[in-house]
Structure formats: C-alpha cells, structure tokens
Amino acid sequence: MNDAVKYLLDEQHLPRFWYNINADLPVPLDPVLHPGTQQPITADELSVIFPRGVIEQEMSTEREIEIPEPVREVLRQWRPSPLYRARQLEKALNTPAKIFYKYEGVSPTGSHKANSAIAQAFYNKVEGVKRITTETGAGQWGSSLALAGSFFDLEILVYMVKVSYHQKPYRRAFMETFGAQCIASPSDTTESGRAILAEHPDSNGSLGVAISEAVELAAQRDDTKYALGSVLNHVLLHQSVIGLEAQKQMEMADAYPDMVIGCTGGGSNFAGIAFPFLGEQLRGGRKVELIAVEPSACPTLTKGTFAYDFGDTAHLTPLCKMYTLGSSFMPPGFHTGGLRYHGMAPQISHLAKLGYITPRSYNQLECFAAGIQFAKAEGIIPAPEANHAVRAAIAEAEQCRETGEAKTILFNLSGHGHFDMQAYIDYLGGKLQDITYAEDEIAMALAGLPSIG
C-alpha cells in the first residue's frame, strides 16, 4: 500500500499565468534563423506554420503571460496535479534524503503533454484553423493533441515515428479514438517521407523525419497549422504550470528542493518543473541544482555539439542554436520513444551552456530497474521516459545514504507507463539490451551541420 504523503492544491491554485524564463536569462538567447536566408526569422515568416498567439509567446520576453480562461477551464479537469512525498521509497533506500515527485500521470492522456496541447489547440481554434499536423515519438504528444483536437473541434493528423507506431499500438488506438489520423513515419504521403524511404526502405524513423512530414503538409494549406510538443519556447512556457504548482506544494510540505530532476528528450517536462525554481534563483533566490537526464543511446546534452541546426531531417524548419547530434541522426529503436530527438530545447541548451543545468545520461536497463523499484515502493509504474528521472533521483538518494546528507530531492514523474507495458514485458523477459550511441553516425550527422556565416 502506498502511504506516501500527498500535497494537493485546489482548483483555485491553478496558475493564472505561465512563467517565461526569457525574462530572467542572464544572457539572451541566440536568435532563431530563417532556413533560407539565415537571418533572424520574423513573425510573418513563422505564421506559415504557427498561429499568431503561439508566435507571440515564442518571441516574448515578458515574465508572466496570462493563461486564457478557456484553457484553464480544461486544465481544471486534472490540475493542479498532486505532489507526493515518497516515504516508502525513502524507506526502501534507507536514505536520509527527502524525495518528492510531481505526478503528471493524472492527466487524461497520462502525461504532461496535455498542458501544451490544450493551449496550442485553443490558439489555433481562435485563429480559425481547421487542421493541425504534428509528430509524436512514444505517443504521449500525439495522444494529447488528439484529445485537445476533440475538445476544440479540430482535425488532427499525427505522424508517429515508425518504431513507436509498431511498439505502442494502444497509443495509436487512443489517438484514433479521439478522431485523430495516425500515420507511421517515414511514410509515402509526403515528399520528405518518400525521400527517406527511397534511401532507407526499412527506416525505423525519427522525430526529425516525422517533423519534416508534418511541417511539409502544414505549409501546403491555408487552413492547416503545425504543432510541436517540445523544444520550442512556447511549449516550455505552457509546461511551467508544473513547477509553479510544485513551488506552492513544497511550501505546504515546509520544504525546498536542493535539486530538481527531470528526463529530457526535447526538454518540455524538465523545463516545466525546473524553470520556475531556476527563475527564482536567477532573481536572487535560493540556489537549486538542476539535473537533466537523457538516454545514453541518444545523448544530446552529454555528447552533442552546441550549434545552429535544423529541427527536422528535411531541413524545412528554422535554425535554432542548441545542443544537437545532427539533424540527420537516426537514433536506435530503444523503448523510450519520447527521448529520441536529435536536438535539445534552445532555452535548456543555452542554460546548460551557461552552467545552470547539469546533464546526465543512463542506459535503459538501469532505468527500467529503477522504474520497477519505484513502482514496488510507490505503486505507480512510470513511463519509460520518466524512468530516467527516477534513476537519477534514486542515485542522488543513495549518495545521501553514503554521505549522511539529508538533501531534498524533487523530480517530475512526467507520465505513467500503462500504455508502455510491452516495454516492461520485454525488460522482464530479458529481451532488452543496453544500446550505446553510434559514434560514427553522430560524427557523420554533425559533419552536416549548417555553416552559419
């Protein structure tokens, strides 16, 4: 039985404003560049694929941006999400550390992704958009946008990375239940997809390829826009509700984190919980160690290069300054589909480069072992992506056991693993192996980085 302490806020504590870390950056972000001219991109140029409301947020430097009431009305169905004190896990680890986790698996789609999907669907609806195209890796984002499309009467077309399309049929069924169309990527429905298949007929796909397909279609029709589930500033902005709530809940617990931990693929859930705490630090508040955890098989922050790169494989997207493995890098088909992206959010990359964020990577076997250890103690089976944050939290708690330090650890349990049980079946059956990143493939991909004059 889970006797963890739950810290709950009522709906009156649902944040009224998103937090924008751009207002507190000690050094401004490098500009986003047009892929053709390599000049700073304009709002008009971005409007080909994004609605105006989203573009304004992407470029904003205001600290607080009001959350529209129609968005808050939907978020109230599951927000504020609970914060737990993991006493059973602390006991199992015999650690003096205090472990807290923010549980985002209470959303209708079982992950944090709905926080941004609802907002993006709203802004598209306001602008008169009829259809949204997008990509998804493990399926959490595609599921969330399918749900949001149903709420706001929008047609949703999802390009799902092919390896996940086959690994996670229940995620696909979830999307289709809410009326979305789900296509395995690379596909023969776009020029970029056909080009990949011509060169690699058996390609498992990647988020970079799926983005190319979704962006290509969005640019072809005036009634269609594109939505991204991570990486960009406005997505990280929408996820800040996680950390804003956690700050109030930690006050209820009469505690403050010494470290904040999140898994990182594109960066949305990590930024969501970490940025409000980092913003407080940047304004003169208490220092917090921020640990961004990624898979060793796709080590963007730990092994990537900080440079301008495309966000997609076909080079249709703007150029962002970020840590990258190269836009042509095809990650192996390991089970943490949401963490298989070649680049990292520019804001996270920028702050990591400045030394405010500590990156860390783990292999998948130790992450699944940590997830099962957590589940046995706390009663929640984490998503494979979230297992990386669990692994880091356990490692920090074990370190406290060795040193005797009673640190306070906060991590984001970004989603549950109920749609990912095949991954656990494979792990328990001894079918999973640790996959090291392909150094030669990354070197080739990085060799193709654009030359910015």
N, C-alpha and C positions, 0 to 999 in steps of 0.2 A: 504493500500500500504506500502511496506517495503522501508523506506527511510534510512535504515542502511548504514553506510559508509563502502564501500568495499575496502580493501587494496589488490591489485593484483601485483604479480611479473610476469615477462615474463619468457619464457622458458629458457632464458639464466641464470636465477637464480635458476633453478633446481639444487639441491645439486649434486656435483661431488663425494662426499664421504659420507658414513654413519658414524655416531658418535657411538663409542663404550665406554660406561661408565666404563667398566672394567679397562680402563687405569687410571681412576681418583678415583677409590674406595679407601677410607682411610684404609680399612681393606679388604684383598682379600676374594673372595667367598670361601665357603667350597667346596671341590671337589665333582664332580658327581661320584657316586659309581656304580660299576657293580652289578646287582641284585643278582648274584650268589655268587661271591667272596667277595663282599663288599669292594673291593679295588678300588682306583681311576680308572675310566674307560679310555681306550685308544682309539685313533683314529681308529685303526683297528677294535676294538670291535663295535664302533659306525657305521662303514661302512656297517654293515649288513643291516641297515635300512636307512642311510642317505648318500647322495653323498659327495665326499671329499671336494668340495668347501664349502658346508654348515658346515661340521665338522670343517674345519679350522677357520671359523668365530665363531663357537660356543666356541672354545677354545682360541680365540685370546685375547690379551691384548693391541693390537695396538689401538691408539685413533681414527685414521681415516682409513677407509677401502674403497678403490675405488669402485664406482658403475660401473659395466660393461656397456659399451655403448649400447649393445642390450637391457639391462634393462631400461636404461634412455630413449631410443627411444620409448619404450612402455609407460613408465610413463609420457612422454611429452603429451600424449593424454588428461590427466586431471590435471597434475601437472605443476607448483605449484598450490595448491588449495587455494581458497580465505580465507582471514581473514576479518571478519565483526566487526564493532563497533555496538553494539546492542542498538542504541539510543531509539528505540521505546520501548524496554523492560525497559530500564532505566527510561523512562518517566512513563510507567505504574506502576513501582515500587516506583516512587518518591524518587529515591536514588541518593546520590551524587557520588556513585561508577561509575567507567567506566567499562563496560562489553564488552569484546571481545570474539569472538568464531571463532575457526578454523573449517571450514566446509569440512569434508571428504566425504560427501554425493555426491560430484560431480564425483566420480569415476564411471566407467561403471556398477559396481555392487552395488553402493550406499553406500559403507562403506570404511573404512580404510584398510580392509583386503587385498585388491588387492596389496598394497605396498609390502607385503612379498610374496604373491602368485606368482607374476611375477618373482621375484628374485629366488625363490625356483624352479620354473619350468625351468628357464634358467640353473641353475646349474645341475639339473637332465638331461636336454637335452644334455649339454656339455659332461656329463659322459656316454651317450649312454643308459640311462634309457628309457624304453618303457612305463611303467605304474607307476602311483603314487596312493597310497591308503591314505586316510585321514579320519578324523571325522569332524562333524560340529554340532553345537548346534542350534542356531537360523537360520543358513543357510548362513550367510554372508561369512564365510570362505569357505564353500563348493562352493558357487557361484563364489567366486574369483578364486579358484583353477580350477574350470571348465573353466572359461574364459581363464586363463593362459594356461591350457592344450590345448585349441583350438588354441591359438597363437603359441605354440611351438610343436604342433602335438604330444601330449602325451595322453595316455589313463588315465582317472581319475575315480577312484572308491571311492565313498563317503559313509561312514556310518553316517547317520543322527539320532541323538537322537530321539527316537520314538515319544515322546510327541510333539516335534517340527515338526517332519515329518508329523504329522496329523494337527498340528496347522497352519502350514505355507506351504500349497500346492503350492503357487506361487514361493516360493524359490526352491522347488523341481523341478518345471517346468523350472525355469531358468537354473538350473544345467543341466537338460536333454536337453534343447535347445542347449547348447554348447557341447553336446555329452557325458557328464558325466553319469555314472550309480550311482543312489542314492538308498540306502538300509536302511530301518528302523532298528535301533539298540536298543535292542539286537535282533539278527537275528539267523536263523538256518544255516547260511553259514560258521560259524567258531566254533571251539571248545569252545572258551570263551563265545560266544553268546549263544550257546546251554546250557552251564553250568548255566548261569544266568536264562534262560527260564525254565530250569528244576526246579530251586529253587523258581523262581518268575515268573510264566507264564504270569502275567498281568503287568510285569515291564514296566514303562514309559521310562526306560533307563537313562543313564547319559553320560556325556562326558568321564568319566573314562572307562565306558564299551565300548563306541564307539572307543576310542583309542585302547583298547585291541584288538578289532576285526581288526582294520586297521593295527596295528603293526604285529599281527599274520600272516596276509596274506602277508605283505611286506617281512617278514623273510623267506617265503617259496619259493620265486622265485628270481633268479639272476637278472632278467630284471625289477624288481619292487623295488621301494623305498617308504618310508613313509614321509609324510609332516605334520608338526604341525602348526596350525595357531596362536598360542600364547605361552606364558610361557617361552620357551627356549631363550637363549641369542641371537641367530642369528635372531630370529623373531623380538625381541625388537630392535635389530640393524637396521633391514630393515625399521622399523616404524619411526626411528629417522628423516627421511625426514620431518615429520610433524613439529617437534619442530625447526629444522634448518630453515625451511621456516618461521615459526612463529617469530623467532628471528629477521629476516630481516624485516618482515612486521610490527612488533611492532616498529622498528626503523622508518619506514615510517610514523607511527602514532605518532611519538615523545612520546612514552610511554614505560613503562617497567612494567611487571606484579608484583604485590605484592604477588599474589597467582596463581597457575596453578592447574586446576581441571580436572580430567578425571574419567570415570566409570572404574571399574576393575572387570574382571572375571578371566582371566588368566594373564592380565596385558599389552597387546600389545599396545592398543591405549593410555593408560595412560602414559606408558613409552615413547611412540613415541613423545608426546608433552612435557613431563616433563623432560626427561633425558638431553636434550641439555641445558636447563636452570639450572638444578642441576649441570651438569658438569662445567658450567661457575662458579657457586658458589663454587664448590669444588676446583677450581683453583684460588680462591681468589676474585671472583666477588661478585656481589650483592646477598644477601640472598633472597630466594623465598620460600614461604610456599607452599608445595605440598600436595594436598588433593586427596586421592584415595577413590572413592565412590563405595560401593558394596551393593547388596540387603540384607536386614535383614534376608531373608529366606535362604541365603547361605553365611554366614558371615565369610569368610575365614580369612581375616586380623583382623577383630574385635573380633572374638571369637575362632579362630583356634589356633593350637599349632605350635610353630616353631621347626621343627624336620625333620629328614630324612623320606621321604615317597616315595612310588611309584607314578608315574604319571598316572597309569591306574588301573582298578579294578582287572584284572587277574594277575597283578604283572609281566608283561613282560618287562616293561620299566626300565631304570636306576633309581637309588635312588637319589633324589635331596633334599637338605636342603631348606625347605620352610615353610611358614605358610600353614597348612593343616587342613581339617576337617576329614581326614582319607580317604584312597583310596576306601573304600567300602561304603562311604556315598552316599545315593541316595537322591538328593535334590528334593523338591516338584516341580510339573509341573507348576510353575508360568511363566508368559509370557516373561520374559527377558532371553530367552534361551541362549544367549551368555555369561551370567554371572553365569551359573550353574555349575561351576567347583570346585572340592574339594580342589584344591591347588592354590597357587599364584606363579607367576614367581620368581625363586630364587633371581634374582637381586633386584626385588621390595621388596621381603621378607627381604632380607639382609639389605637393606637401611631403611626399616621400623623398623627393629630391632635396627638399629643404631640411630634412631630418626630423620631421614631426611624426612620421609614421614608420614603424618597424615592420618590414615584410618578413614572412616566414613561409616555408613550404614543407609539406609532408607527403609521404606516399599513401596510396589508397588503402592498403591493408591495415596500417596502423590507425587510419581514420575510421574505418569500419569497426575495428576492435574498440576504439574509444566510443563510437556511437552505441554499440551494444552494451558496453559498460555503463554508459549514461542511461540507456533505456532500462536496464535492470534496476538502477537506483531510483530514477525519477519517473518511470512509467511512460515516457514519450519516446517513440522511435524517430530519430531525426532524419531529415532528408540527407542523401549522400553529401550534398554540398555543405550543409550545416555541420556534418561530422568533422570538417576541418577546424571549425571554431571550437567544437567540443574537445578535439585532440589538443589544441593549444591551451585551452583552459585547464584541462587535466594536467598537462605538462607543467603549467605555472603553479598549480596547487601542489603537485608533487615536489616541486622545487621549494615551496614554502615549508613542506614537511621536513626537508633536509636542512633548511636554514633556520627553521623555527619562526620565520616571519609570518605575521598574521595579515597578509595582504587581502585587499578586497578586489575580487575579480568579477567583472561584468562582461557577459558575452551575448551575442544575438543568436538565438536559435531561430534561424530565418524561415524554417518550414518543417513540417512533419514528413515522414517517409512512407506514408500509406500508399502512394502511387508508385513507390520505388522498391516494392518488396522483391522483385526479381533480382535486384542488385544484392539484397540480403540473402536470397536463396543461393545466388552464385557464390557469395562470400562464405556462407556456412557450408556450402558443398565443396569448398576448396578450389573453385574454378577461377577465382580472381588472382591476378598476379600484379606485383608492383611493376609499373611501366615507367621507365626512365625517359626523359625528354630526348628527342632526336637532335643531338648537337649539330650534325651535318645539315639536317633540314632547316633548322633555325638559322644556321650560318648562311644558307642559300637564300632564305627569306629576307634576312637582314641585309644581304648584299643588294637586294632590290629596293631598299628604302628610297623614297623620292629625294632628289637633290634640291634643296631649298636655297635659292640664290639670294 
